[in-house]
Amino acid sequence: MEKSVQQTHRVFSLLQADPIMYSKYFATYRKNVWFRPSWLHLQQMMRDTDGCYWIMSEGTITAGISISENALGSLFVIPPFHFSQSIAAYLKEYIIERTSGIDRIHAYNVLPEHIAAFAAEGFEPVQSRKCMIRPTEDIPIQLLPRTYKCLQPSPAVRMHITRLILDSYHDHIDSRDHQCFTQDILDYFKHHSTADLLEASSMIVDEQTEEFVGVCLVSLWEGLPLIYEIAIKPGHRGKGLAKHMLRKAIHELNNHYYVLRLFVTTGNPAEGLYQKLVSCRETN
C-alpha cells in the first residue's frame, strides 16, 4: 500500500510507490537510452528496487524517481507533464531536509532533456555516459597494416590484455586501477567466453615486437552483444586498428545477433570512432 512520505504546503510531494506498479510506469515512460531489448527488461530494472517514489503535483502523479540517502536517480516524467527547475528544487530540498551531514547530492542516470533543470539548481555534470547501437551486417573487414596481426583473445593471455588496457587508459577519462582492470578481464573470460563472442573479439599484435597493442572484447548483456572493452596502446593509434576490430565484430556477429552496443563516456576517442560506424553504412 502506498504511503505518503511528506506532506507539504508546496505544490509538490512524494509518495512511496509499489515496486511492481512503479516498474510498469518506468518501463513505459522512461526513455530506453541503454537500448534494452524489451519492455520486460526495462521493467525488471525497477521491479525489485526499494526507494521508488511518485512525484505528486496537487494530488496527481506526474513523474517517478529513485531516492537513496543522498542520491536521486532514473527520473522519468509521465506525459503530458514536464520536468522543471521547480521540481529539481523540491527534490534537492527534500534530500537536504531529511538527511544530515551530507556535503553533496548526486543525480544519476540523468536524461539530456533534464540536465538544464538540475543545472539551474546547482548540480554540476561530473561524467556523461551513453549507449550507442549499430546493426550488425556482412561488411568487409578493413585490412590491417602489414606489421600487425589479429588474434582471437583467450584466457591464456589475460595478463597481457590487462597490461595493454592499463597502459591504454593511463591518464584517460576512464582510467581505473590495476586491480579493477584485472578483475574486469577475469570476469569477462568467466562469463562471456562463448565461441560466437570470442570470434567477434580481437587481439592486435605488433609482429615486429610481438607486443600486444590492441584489444576489443565483445560481451553479452541482456541477450544482446555489447563491447566490453576496446583499447589501443599509445603509439599505435591512428592506424585503423580500432576500426578493424569494430568492423570485424559487426561482421562476425551478423549471423548470431542483429545489433551491437557500446557504452561510452563522452570524450572517449571510441565515441567518435563508433559514431562513424553508427551514422553511416560503410561499404569499403
N, C-alpha and C positions, 0 to 999 in steps of 0.2 A: 504494500500500500504506500502511495506517495505521501511524503511528509514535508511540509514547508520548513526550510532551514532558516529563513529570515523573513520577518515581516518589516516592512519599511514604508515610510511616508512617501518615498520616492516612487517614480513610475515603474521601476524595475524591482524584481525579487527573484529568488532562486527556489526551485522546488526539486527535491531529490527524486530521481526518476527510477522506475522499474527497469532493470538492465535489459530485459527481453524487449519491451516496447521501445526503449531508447535505441537499442541496436537496429530495430527496423527503420526508425526515422533516420538514424545515422547512415545506414546503407542506401536509403532513398535520396537523401538531400545533401550528403557530404560529397563534394567533387572527388572523383576517383583519380587523384593525382598520381597514385602509385601503380595505376593500371592493373589493379587486381582483377583476376579473370572472371569474376561473377559477383552478383549481388550478395550471394551467400558468404563469399569470402569477406566482403565489406562488413556484413552483419556480424560475423564471428569476431571481428576486432573488438567489439564492444559488448558482446553477449555476456561475458563473464567478468566485466570490468566494474570495479567499485568506483564511487566518486563521480557518477554521471548526474548532471543536473539540467533541468529545463530552465531557460531564461524566460521569465514571465514579464509581460508588459500589460498592466491593468487587467490581470487575470487571464491573459491569453498567452499560450505557448508561442514564442517567436523564434527560439533557437535552442541549441543544446551545446553543452561544454563539459569537458572533464576537468575536475579540480582536485589537486592534491595539496599538500601543506603550503607550498609557496609557488605553485605552478598552475597554469591554465593551458589546456590543450585541446586540439582536434575540434575546434569550433565549427559548427555548421548552422546555417540560417534556413528557416522554413519559409518559402515564398507565401505571401508577397512581401515579407519583411526584409529589412536590410540591416547589416551590421554598421554601427555608427560609433563615433567618438564617445557619445554619452553612455553606450553600453560598455565600451572599454573602460571608461572612468568608473562605472559602477563595479565592474569585476575587480579592478585594481583596489578600490576602496574595500570591497568585501574581503579580499585576502589580507589587507593591512589590518582591518578591524578584528579579524578572528585569529590572527597569528602574531605572536610576539617574538621579538628578537631576530626578525629576518632583515637582511640588508638588500635583498633584491627579489624581484618576482620574475619568473620565467614564463614565457608564452611559447609553446612548441607546436609543431605541425601547423603553422600559420599559413593560410592560403594567400596568394599575391593580392587579392582584392581586399583583404583585411589588414594588410600591413599599415596603410596610411592611418587608420583609426587607432591602432596600437601606438604608432609612432607619435601621434598627436598627444598621447598620454605619457610620453617619456620613455617608451620602450625602444631600445636600440637593437638593430639587427646584429647578430653575432656571426651566424653562419647560415647559408641557404643551400639546401639540397633539393634536387628534383629528380624525377624519374623520366627517362627518355625511352622511347619504344620504336622499334623498327621491324617491319615484316621480314621474315626470312624468305629467301628466294635463291634460285640457282644462278648465282652470279660468278663471273670469272674471278679467281683469286690473284691479286696483284703479285707479280714476281718480286722476290727479294733481291737486293744487291748481291753480287757474286760471292762476297766474302761472308755471307750469312747462311745459316741453315735453320730449318724449322723442325722441331721435335715435338712429340706428344709428352706432356707432363706425366710424371709418375711419383709415387711416394718416395722412391729411392733418391730423388733429387730435391726433396722438400727443403733441406737446409740451404741449398743453392738458391731456391726460389725465395726463401725468407731473406737471405742476404741481398739478393737482387732488389726486392721490394724495399727493404730498409734503405739501401743506397739511393734508390729512385725517389723516395719520399723524404730525403733529408732536406730540412728547411722548407718543406712543402706544406700546402694548406691542409692536407690530410695526414700529416705526419703523426705517427704513433711510436711507442717504444718497442724495443726488440721482443719483449715477452708477448706483447699484444699481437705483433705480426706472426710470431712463432705459433701462437695458439690459433690464429686465423687459418694458417696453412694446414695445421693438424686437423682442424675442424673440416676444412674443405675436403681433404682426402678421406676423412671418416664418413662424411655424409653425402658427398656429391660425385664420387668417382665411378659413375656408371660409364659404360662404353661410349654411349652417344655423347655424353658431356665431355669426356676426355678427348674424343675425336674432334670436337669443336674447339677445344682448348689448344694453346700453343706455348712452346718454349723456343725462344730465338737464341742461337749460339753464334758467336763470332768464331769462324773457322780458323782464323789466323792465331787467335789466342786461346781458343776453347773456353772462352768466358761466356757465362750466361748473361745476356744483355736485355732480354725482353720476355715478358710473360703475359698471357691472357688466360684466365681461368673462368670457365663457364659453369655456373651452378644451376640448381633448380629451386625456385621459390614459388610456393603455392601452385605447383603444377606447370609452371612456365619458366623457360630459361632466363637467367639473369647473369650479367657479367659480374663475377665475384671479385675479380681483381684484374687490373690491366696496368702495366708499368714498363717503362723503357729507361735504362740507365742513362745518366748524363753522358754526353759524348757520342751517343748513338741515336740521338733524336733527330728528327727532320729527314730521315732516310726512308720513310714509308713503312717502318716495321710495325707500328701500331695499326696502320691502315690494313696491312697484310693480315694481321691476326683477326681484326674485326670482320673483314670480308670473308675470311676462312670460316669464322664462327657462323656468320649469316648463311653461307653456302652449305656447310655441313649439317646445320640444324634443319634445313629446309624439308627433309624427308621425315622429320620427327615432330616438329613444333611449328606454329605459324607466326610467332613473334619472338624477338629477343629484346630484353630490357637492360637498362643501365642506370644505376643510382649514381649521381654525380654531384659533387659540391661545386657551386658556382665559382668560377675562376680556375678550376682544374683544367689543364690542357685537354683532357679527354672529352670535355664538354664540346669544344669546337670541332674536334675530330668526329665525334659521334653525330653531331648536328649535321655535318655534311652528308653522312650516310642516311640520316633520317629525312632530310629536307629534299633530297633528290634521288632518283633511281639511277645509280651509276651502272654503266654497262661496259666500261673499258678501264 
